[in-house]
Amino acid sequence: MKIPVSSLLNSVRLILFDLDGTLVDSEDFIVWSFTEAARLTGLRVDPSIIRELIGYPLDYLLNEILGGVSGEKAREFIEVRRRLVWENWSKNVKLFPDVVPALEYLSSKGYVLGVASSSIVERINAFLNHLGVSRYFNVVSGVTPGVRGKPEPDVILNALRMASMHPGETLYIGDRVVDCIAARQAGVRVVIVNRKGTGLPTSECSPDAVVQSLIELIE
């Protein structure tokens, strides 16, 4: 049985957010960066697989889509995609409209806010700074040596250590099953934001609550 969001908020002090698909509308750009890099390097990739695996660490995603490609060709693809991303991301990613109102409200209520993502820390900070929301976040946790991406719980547990908080006083907000799995492994409560209103495969992981907008954290 799902728990009312208000009850979840009343029981926590730290609220952690996933980045891509939760705070930042970047899914189409991520898919484009892979398909365009494939076109430029003469490879074929399946956009549906890329879309399905957003939220997993980049190394895992690359292995899934380039598993049968030679090392030299894979390195060329990675370098071309890296260039495409850094040349184009600032023009092609944006915050979801519900993000700033939710962050303003939660910050005004005294919650400690953070980001825990499978991205590298440099990318997370670049996005938050460019989009003008870095001031809301006390903690930024991403993939670094010894800190694995989701579905492993490392980025969430690392955020807890940084904030000096316990799992029982923490809520994680994501948009995918991989977020739910990582949160459960970390021992924290989890809310899934499902803006598209599509069915979620709850057989793999059942969240504490599902919302269609971060505005529901305010209401």
Buried (B, 14 or more C-beta within 10 A) or exposed (E): EEEEBEEBBEEBBBBBBBBBBBBBBBBEBBBBBBBBBBEBBEBEBEBEEBEBBBBBBBEBBBEBBBEEBEEEEBEBBBEBBEEBBEEBBEEBBBBBEBBBBBBEBBBEEEBBBBBBBBBBBEBBBBBBEBBEBBEBBBBBBBBEEEBBBBBBBBBBBBBBEBBEBEBEBBBBBBBBBBBBBBBBBBBBBBBBBBBEEEEBEEEEBBBBBBBEBBBBBBE
